[in-house]
Every structure is written in structure tokens, then in C-alpha cells.
Amino acid sequence: MLVPNLLPEFEAKPRVFVRKMGGEYLEIAGVKSFERNDHGSAGAEISFVIAEKQDDAVKRILQKESDGFIDVKIELSLGSLMVMKFSGQVEHYSGGAVSFALSSDITTDVVETPDTLH
């Protein structure tokens, strides 16, 4: 029996990709969760819990020594594919977490997929 106004429990894990400006997107391995924090005049930050082991190319992008801004793309699939993109700088990176200080607005696109729920 369906109960109105209750959603079934589900666990959707985002896929997260990073790239240096103009480069190709590389996927961050093992993204478990993410959250956005607004720090008033200090700006917004998005943090991710990730796998400790990352590809060397991804590590180079995430390490603070990588100068300049990077592009971040988040894909979340819940029937439709939601794609969020923003630019920012790595605020913090350690084995199991990374956070980005946003330098642009987040753009969101929804891509219809064949298995979209109606």
C-alpha cells in the first residue's frame, strides 16, 4: 500500500569530476556525500567525503599547490540526471575529504533519461 506524501528510502551517491580550466574532467573516486556551507561574507563552500585513494592526476588537481581555479561538476541521478557545475579553489584536501570555495554561481541542468519516473 502506498502512503501519500512519503518518499521511499533511497541512497543516491553523486559522481564528482574536476578539471583545471580548459582541461578534461577527471572523476574523484569514492564520493560518499557532500554538503554546502554558506559563510556569509566569506562565501560558500562545498565539502565532499571521498575515498582516501585517488588517481595521481586527480591528486595533482586537488592539492593546494595547484594554483588557480578549477571547474567542478557534480552528477546526481534520481530518475533524471542532475548536473551541477561551478568554479572554485580547493579550500582543503586530505585523504578522505575535499572542500572547495566557490568563485562562481552553481549552474544546474536536468537531463531526462529513458528510465525517468513519471
Biotite code that builds the C-alpha atoms (Angstrom):
import biotite.structure as struc

atoms = struc.array([
    struc.Atom([0.000, 0.000, 0.000], chain_id="A", res_id=1, res_name="MET", atom_name="CA", element="C"),
    struc.Atom([1.298, 3.453, -0.887], chain_id="A", res_id=2, res_name="LEU", atom_name="CA", element="C"),
    struc.Atom([1.209, 6.092, 1.792], chain_id="A", res_id=3, res_name="VAL", atom_name="CA", element="C"),
    struc.Atom([0.702, 9.637, 0.443], chain_id="A", res_id=4, res_name="PRO", atom_name="CA", element="C"),
    struc.Atom([3.451, 12.228, 0.960], chain_id="A", res_id=5, res_name="ASN", atom_name="CA", element="C"),
    struc.Atom([6.089, 9.667, 1.911], chain_id="A", res_id=6, res_name="LEU", atom_name="CA", element="C"),
    struc.Atom([9.040, 9.013, -0.336], chain_id="A", res_id=7, res_name="LEU", atom_name="CA", element="C"),
    struc.Atom([10.700, 5.618, -0.410], chain_id="A", res_id=8, res_name="PRO", atom_name="CA", element="C"),
    struc.Atom([14.139, 5.491, 1.144], chain_id="A", res_id=9, res_name="GLU", atom_name="CA", element="C"),
    struc.Atom([16.959, 5.590, -1.346], chain_id="A", res_id=10, res_name="PHE", atom_name="CA", element="C"),
    struc.Atom([20.637, 6.259, -1.324], chain_id="A", res_id=11, res_name="GLU", atom_name="CA", element="C"),
    struc.Atom([21.987, 8.264, -4.240], chain_id="A", res_id=12, res_name="ALA", atom_name="CA", element="C"),
    struc.Atom([25.695, 8.926, -4.345], chain_id="A", res_id=13, res_name="LYS", atom_name="CA", element="C"),
    struc.Atom([26.920, 11.769, -6.521], chain_id="A", res_id=14, res_name="PRO", atom_name="CA", element="C"),
    struc.Atom([29.651, 11.428, -9.116], chain_id="A", res_id=15, res_name="ARG", atom_name="CA", element="C"),
    struc.Atom([32.085, 14.340, -8.917], chain_id="A", res_id=16, res_name="VAL", atom_name="CA", element="C"),
    struc.Atom([34.532, 15.460, -11.589], chain_id="A", res_id=17, res_name="PHE", atom_name="CA", element="C"),
    struc.Atom([37.272, 18.108, -11.503], chain_id="A", res_id=18, res_name="VAL", atom_name="CA", element="C"),
    struc.Atom([39.428, 19.759, -14.144], chain_id="A", res_id=19, res_name="ARG", atom_name="CA", element="C"),
    struc.Atom([41.902, 22.559, -14.497], chain_id="A", res_id=20, res_name="LYS", atom_name="CA", element="C"),
    struc.Atom([40.495, 25.367, -16.631], chain_id="A", res_id=21, res_name="MET", atom_name="CA", element="C"),
    struc.Atom([40.210, 24.114, -20.197], chain_id="A", res_id=22, res_name="GLY", atom_name="CA", element="C"),
    struc.Atom([41.299, 20.544, -19.388], chain_id="A", res_id=23, res_name="GLY", atom_name="CA", element="C"),
    struc.Atom([39.337, 17.297, -19.360], chain_id="A", res_id=24, res_name="GLU", atom_name="CA", element="C"),
    struc.Atom([37.147, 16.304, -16.422], chain_id="A", res_id=25, res_name="TYR", atom_name="CA", element="C"),
    struc.Atom([38.597, 13.581, -14.153], chain_id="A", res_id=26, res_name="LEU", atom_name="CA", element="C"),
    struc.Atom([36.396, 11.701, -11.679], chain_id="A", res_id=27, res_name="GLU", atom_name="CA", element="C"),
    struc.Atom([37.053, 11.852, -7.938], chain_id="A", res_id=28, res_name="ILE", atom_name="CA", element="C"),
    struc.Atom([36.901, 8.264, -6.642], chain_id="A", res_id=29, res_name="ALA", atom_name="CA", element="C"),
    struc.Atom([34.531, 7.076, -3.928], chain_id="A", res_id=30, res_name="GLY", atom_name="CA", element="C"),
    struc.Atom([32.396, 10.147, -3.261], chain_id="A", res_id=31, res_name="VAL", atom_name="CA", element="C"),
    struc.Atom([30.165, 9.229, -0.327], chain_id="A", res_id=32, res_name="LYS", atom_name="CA", element="C"),
    struc.Atom([28.396, 12.511, 0.461], chain_id="A", res_id=33, res_name="SER", atom_name="CA", element="C"),
    struc.Atom([28.531, 16.265, 0.092], chain_id="A", res_id=34, res_name="PHE", atom_name="CA", element="C"),
    struc.Atom([27.211, 19.392, 1.759], chain_id="A", res_id=35, res_name="GLU", atom_name="CA", element="C"),
    struc.Atom([27.123, 23.113, 1.109], chain_id="A", res_id=36, res_name="ARG", atom_name="CA", element="C"),
    struc.Atom([28.033, 25.627, 3.791], chain_id="A", res_id=37, res_name="ASN", atom_name="CA", element="C"),
    struc.Atom([27.456, 29.365, 3.486], chain_id="A", res_id=38, res_name="ASP", atom_name="CA", element="C"),
    struc.Atom([29.875, 31.504, 5.475], chain_id="A", res_id=39, res_name="HIS", atom_name="CA", element="C"),
    struc.Atom([28.196, 34.886, 4.988], chain_id="A", res_id=40, res_name="GLY", atom_name="CA", element="C"),
    struc.Atom([30.580, 37.437, 3.507], chain_id="A", res_id=41, res_name="SER", atom_name="CA", element="C"),
    struc.Atom([33.340, 34.795, 3.401], chain_id="A", res_id=42, res_name="ALA", atom_name="CA", element="C"),
    struc.Atom([31.392, 32.992, 0.665], chain_id="A", res_id=43, res_name="GLY", atom_name="CA", element="C"),
    struc.Atom([30.113, 29.489, 0.151], chain_id="A", res_id=44, res_name="ALA", atom_name="CA", element="C"),
    struc.Atom([31.945, 26.191, 0.354], chain_id="A", res_id=45, res_name="GLU", atom_name="CA", element="C"),
    struc.Atom([31.069, 22.683, -0.817], chain_id="A", res_id=46, res_name="ILE", atom_name="CA", element="C"),
    struc.Atom([32.622, 19.729, 1.011], chain_id="A", res_id=47, res_name="SER", atom_name="CA", element="C"),
    struc.Atom([32.813, 16.090, -0.076], chain_id="A", res_id=48, res_name="PHE", atom_name="CA", element="C"),
    struc.Atom([33.610, 12.882, 1.802], chain_id="A", res_id=49, res_name="VAL", atom_name="CA", element="C"),
    struc.Atom([35.723, 10.858, -0.641], chain_id="A", res_id=50, res_name="ILE", atom_name="CA", element="C"),
    struc.Atom([37.851, 7.722, -0.864], chain_id="A", res_id=51, res_name="ALA", atom_name="CA", element="C"),
    struc.Atom([41.354, 8.151, 0.526], chain_id="A", res_id=52, res_name="GLU", atom_name="CA", element="C"),
    struc.Atom([42.993, 6.650, -2.559], chain_id="A", res_id=53, res_name="LYS", atom_name="CA", element="C"),
    struc.Atom([42.770, 8.896, -5.627], chain_id="A", res_id=54, res_name="GLN", atom_name="CA", element="C"),
    struc.Atom([44.302, 8.786, -9.084], chain_id="A", res_id=55, res_name="ASP", atom_name="CA", element="C"),
    struc.Atom([47.576, 10.764, -9.273], chain_id="A", res_id=56, res_name="ASP", atom_name="CA", element="C"),
    struc.Atom([46.136, 13.189, -11.851], chain_id="A", res_id=57, res_name="ALA", atom_name="CA", element="C"),
    struc.Atom([43.160, 13.908, -9.561], chain_id="A", res_id=58, res_name="VAL", atom_name="CA", element="C"),
    struc.Atom([45.510, 14.391, -6.575], chain_id="A", res_id=59, res_name="LYS", atom_name="CA", element="C"),
    struc.Atom([47.538, 16.969, -8.509], chain_id="A", res_id=60, res_name="ARG", atom_name="CA", element="C"),
    struc.Atom([44.371, 18.960, -9.195], chain_id="A", res_id=61, res_name="ILE", atom_name="CA", element="C"),
    struc.Atom([43.158, 18.729, -5.583], chain_id="A", res_id=62, res_name="LEU", atom_name="CA", element="C"),
    struc.Atom([46.438, 19.555, -3.850], chain_id="A", res_id=63, res_name="GLN", atom_name="CA", element="C"),
    struc.Atom([46.590, 23.165, -2.700], chain_id="A", res_id=64, res_name="LYS", atom_name="CA", element="C"),
    struc.Atom([49.807, 23.696, -4.619], chain_id="A", res_id=65, res_name="GLU", atom_name="CA", element="C"),
    struc.Atom([47.722, 23.564, -7.797], chain_id="A", res_id=66, res_name="SER", atom_name="CA", element="C"),
    struc.Atom([47.330, 27.254, -8.440], chain_id="A", res_id=67, res_name="ASP", atom_name="CA", element="C"),
    struc.Atom([44.287, 28.971, -9.823], chain_id="A", res_id=68, res_name="GLY", atom_name="CA", element="C"),
    struc.Atom([40.698, 27.958, -10.229], chain_id="A", res_id=69, res_name="PHE", atom_name="CA", element="C"),
    struc.Atom([39.299, 24.590, -11.151], chain_id="A", res_id=70, res_name="ILE", atom_name="CA", element="C"),
    struc.Atom([35.949, 23.506, -12.561], chain_id="A", res_id=71, res_name="ASP", atom_name="CA", element="C"),
    struc.Atom([33.816, 21.064, -10.580], chain_id="A", res_id=72, res_name="VAL", atom_name="CA", element="C"),
    struc.Atom([30.930, 19.012, -11.990], chain_id="A", res_id=73, res_name="LYS", atom_name="CA", element="C"),
    struc.Atom([28.513, 17.025, -9.801], chain_id="A", res_id=74, res_name="ILE", atom_name="CA", element="C"),
    struc.Atom([26.212, 14.409, -11.337], chain_id="A", res_id=75, res_name="GLU", atom_name="CA", element="C"),
    struc.Atom([23.308, 13.072, -9.292], chain_id="A", res_id=76, res_name="LEU", atom_name="CA", element="C"),
    struc.Atom([20.862, 10.558, -10.727], chain_id="A", res_id=77, res_name="SER", atom_name="CA", element="C"),
    struc.Atom([17.339, 10.309, -9.305], chain_id="A", res_id=78, res_name="LEU", atom_name="CA", element="C"),
    struc.Atom([15.355, 9.165, -12.317], chain_id="A", res_id=79, res_name="GLY", atom_name="CA", element="C"),
    struc.Atom([16.668, 12.180, -14.217], chain_id="A", res_id=80, res_name="SER", atom_name="CA", element="C"),
    struc.Atom([20.316, 13.183, -14.257], chain_id="A", res_id=81, res_name="LEU", atom_name="CA", element="C"),
    struc.Atom([21.002, 16.443, -12.423], chain_id="A", res_id=82, res_name="MET", atom_name="CA", element="C"),
    struc.Atom([24.289, 18.087, -13.421], chain_id="A", res_id=83, res_name="VAL", atom_name="CA", element="C"),
    struc.Atom([25.630, 20.929, -11.264], chain_id="A", res_id=84, res_name="MET", atom_name="CA", element="C"),
    struc.Atom([28.738, 22.901, -12.234], chain_id="A", res_id=85, res_name="LYS", atom_name="CA", element="C"),
    struc.Atom([30.777, 25.618, -10.574], chain_id="A", res_id=86, res_name="PHE", atom_name="CA", element="C"),
    struc.Atom([34.286, 27.067, -10.466], chain_id="A", res_id=87, res_name="SER", atom_name="CA", element="C"),
    struc.Atom([36.296, 27.457, -7.320], chain_id="A", res_id=88, res_name="GLY", atom_name="CA", element="C"),
    struc.Atom([39.509, 26.869, -5.450], chain_id="A", res_id=89, res_name="GLN", atom_name="CA", element="C"),
    struc.Atom([40.445, 23.928, -3.262], chain_id="A", res_id=90, res_name="VAL", atom_name="CA", element="C"),
    struc.Atom([39.987, 25.097, 0.308], chain_id="A", res_id=91, res_name="GLU", atom_name="CA", element="C"),
    struc.Atom([41.076, 21.860, 1.994], chain_id="A", res_id=92, res_name="HIS", atom_name="CA", element="C"),
    struc.Atom([42.167, 18.420, 0.777], chain_id="A", res_id=93, res_name="TYR", atom_name="CA", element="C"),
    struc.Atom([43.087, 15.408, 2.897], chain_id="A", res_id=94, res_name="SER", atom_name="CA", element="C"),
    struc.Atom([42.900, 11.678, 2.296], chain_id="A", res_id=95, res_name="GLY", atom_name="CA", element="C"),
    struc.Atom([39.161, 11.354, 2.925], chain_id="A", res_id=96, res_name="GLY", atom_name="CA", element="C"),
    struc.Atom([37.749, 14.819, 2.278], chain_id="A", res_id=97, res_name="ALA", atom_name="CA", element="C"),
    struc.Atom([37.938, 17.800, -0.041], chain_id="A", res_id=98, res_name="VAL", atom_name="CA", element="C"),
    struc.Atom([36.252, 21.195, 0.101], chain_id="A", res_id=99, res_name="SER", atom_name="CA", element="C"),
    struc.Atom([36.007, 23.939, -2.495], chain_id="A", res_id=100, res_name="PHE", atom_name="CA", element="C"),
    struc.Atom([35.497, 27.681, -2.026], chain_id="A", res_id=101, res_name="ALA", atom_name="CA", element="C"),
    struc.Atom([33.035, 28.750, -4.715], chain_id="A", res_id=102, res_name="LEU", atom_name="CA", element="C"),
    struc.Atom([34.080, 31.550, -7.050], chain_id="A", res_id=103, res_name="SER", atom_name="CA", element="C"),
    struc.Atom([31.047, 31.275, -9.343], chain_id="A", res_id=104, res_name="SER", atom_name="CA", element="C"),
    struc.Atom([27.368, 30.527, -9.076], chain_id="A", res_id=105, res_name="ASP", atom_name="CA", element="C"),
    struc.Atom([26.285, 26.906, -9.327], chain_id="A", res_id=106, res_name="ILE", atom_name="CA", element="C"),
    struc.Atom([24.545, 26.133, -12.606], chain_id="A", res_id=107, res_name="THR", atom_name="CA", element="C"),
    struc.Atom([22.123, 23.213, -12.696], chain_id="A", res_id=108, res_name="THR", atom_name="CA", element="C"),
    struc.Atom([20.844, 21.262, -15.694], chain_id="A", res_id=109, res_name="ASP", atom_name="CA", element="C"),
    struc.Atom([18.425, 18.342, -15.631], chain_id="A", res_id=110, res_name="VAL", atom_name="CA", element="C"),
    struc.Atom([18.892, 15.719, -18.324], chain_id="A", res_id=111, res_name="VAL", atom_name="CA", element="C"),
    struc.Atom([15.959, 13.403, -18.994], chain_id="A", res_id=112, res_name="GLU", atom_name="CA", element="C"),
    struc.Atom([16.958, 9.745, -19.106], chain_id="A", res_id=113, res_name="THR", atom_name="CA", element="C"),
    struc.Atom([14.989, 6.825, -20.595], chain_id="A", res_id=114, res_name="PRO", atom_name="CA", element="C"),
    struc.Atom([14.159, 5.479, -17.132], chain_id="A", res_id=115, res_name="ASP", atom_name="CA", element="C"),
    struc.Atom([12.724, 8.769, -15.847], chain_id="A", res_id=116, res_name="THR", atom_name="CA", element="C"),
    struc.Atom([9.912, 8.172, -13.384], chain_id="A", res_id=117, res_name="LEU", atom_name="CA", element="C"),
    struc.Atom([6.519, 9.606, -14.337], chain_id="A", res_id=118, res_name="HIS", atom_name="CA", element="C"),
])
